[in-house]
Amino acid sequence: MTRQLQMVAKWEAEKEEKAALDFQQAQAYVRQNQERLDGLMQYRLDYFKKMQEKGANGFEALAFSHHQSFINKLDKACAQQQQIIQDASKAAEQRKLQWLEQQKKRKAVEMLLDKKNTEKQARLDRHEQNMMDEFALQKFLRASRR
């Protein structure tokens, strides 16, 4: 039974490692998308500043319309990127919960394995004590016969 529990403990540990890796990858995906959003927002800000500088000297209506349209597209892209980050954050949280749940399972199996090992050692200790008691009794009986 102990051998089977050891195999189960190993399997649960491997599953926990995979869950931890999945969680780390999900966190990395969130960070990557946050960096994309930061870059996109910085690009929008820089583009808007350049448009203001050009606008100080006057704009043609058509050029202004093109610039405004591009800024609106950047705003939509930022909103989409924020949604991606929100979804990725939810997925990362789910991966975290799965990892923590798997960690609980591994610890439970290890505790059971430790309990079984402790019980086995206690049986071995009792058996050894019984043998020592028997040896001492035999020695005492031999000594008393003399």
VENDAMO-V460876 format. One record per backbone hydrogen bond with DSSP energy under -0.5 kcal/mol. CO is the residue of the C=O (numbers start at 0). NH is the residue of the N-H. E is the energy in kcal/mol with one decimal. If there is no record, write none. Layout:
CO_NH_E, CO_NH_E
This chain:
0_4_-2.5, 1_5_-2.4, 2_6_-2.0, 3_7_-2.4, 4_8_-2.9, 5_9_-2.3, 6_10_-2.5, 7_11_-2.8, 8_12_-2.2, 9_13_-2.3, 10_14_-2.3, 11_15_-2.2, 12_16_-2.4, 13_17_-2.2, 14_18_-2.4, 15_19_-2.6, 16_20_-2.3, 17_21_-2.6, 18_22_-2.2, 19_23_-2.4, 20_24_-2.5, 21_25_-2.1, 22_26_-2.3, 23_27_-2.3, 24_28_-2.2, 25_29_-1.9, 26_30_-2.4, 27_31_-2.7, 28_32_-2.2, 29_33_-2.2, 30_34_-2.4, 31_35_-2.1, 32_36_-2.3, 33_37_-2.7, 34_38_-2.5, 35_39_-2.6, 36_40_-2.8, 37_41_-2.2, 38_42_-2.5, 39_43_-2.4, 40_44_-2.4, 41_45_-2.8, 42_46_-2.7, 43_47_-2.5, 44_48_-2.3, 45_49_-2.2, 46_50_-2.2, 47_51_-2.2, 48_52_-2.4, 49_53_-2.4, 50_54_-2.3, 51_55_-1.4, 52_56_-0.6, 53_56_-1.0, 54_57_-1.0, 59_63_-2.6, 60_64_-2.2, 61_65_-2.1, 62_66_-2.4, 63_67_-2.8, 64_68_-2.3, 65_69_-2.2, 66_70_-2.3, 67_71_-2.1, 68_72_-2.0, 69_73_-2.2, 70_74_-2.4, 71_75_-2.2, 72_76_-2.3, 73_77_-2.3, 74_78_-2.2, 75_79_-2.5, 76_80_-2.4, 77_81_-2.3, 78_82_-1.9, 79_83_-2.2, 80_84_-2.3, 81_85_-2.4, 82_86_-2.7, 83_87_-2.7, 84_88_-2.5, 85_89_-2.0, 86_90_-2.2, 87_91_-2.5, 88_92_-2.2, 89_93_-2.2, 90_94_-2.4, 91_95_-2.2, 92_96_-2.3, 93_97_-2.4, 94_98_-2.4, 95_99_-2.7, 96_100_-2.3, 97_101_-2.4, 98_102_-2.3, 99_103_-1.9, 100_104_-1.9, 101_105_-2.5, 102_106_-2.4, 103_107_-2.4, 104_108_-2.3, 105_109_-2.5, 106_110_-2.5, 107_111_-2.2, 108_112_-2.6, 109_113_-2.7, 110_114_-2.5, 111_115_-2.7, 112_116_-2.5, 113_117_-2.6, 114_118_-2.7, 115_119_-2.5, 116_120_-2.6, 117_121_-2.4, 118_122_-2.3, 119_123_-2.5, 120_124_-2.7, 121_125_-2.6, 122_126_-2.7, 123_127_-2.5, 124_128_-2.6, 125_129_-2.7, 126_130_-2.3, 127_131_-2.4, 128_132_-2.8, 129_133_-2.6, 130_134_-2.6, 131_135_-2.7, 132_136_-2.6, 133_137_-2.7, 134_138_-2.4, 135_139_-2.5, 136_140_-2.9, 137_141_-2.4, 138_142_-2.3, 139_143_-2.5, 140_144_-1.5, 141_145_-0.8
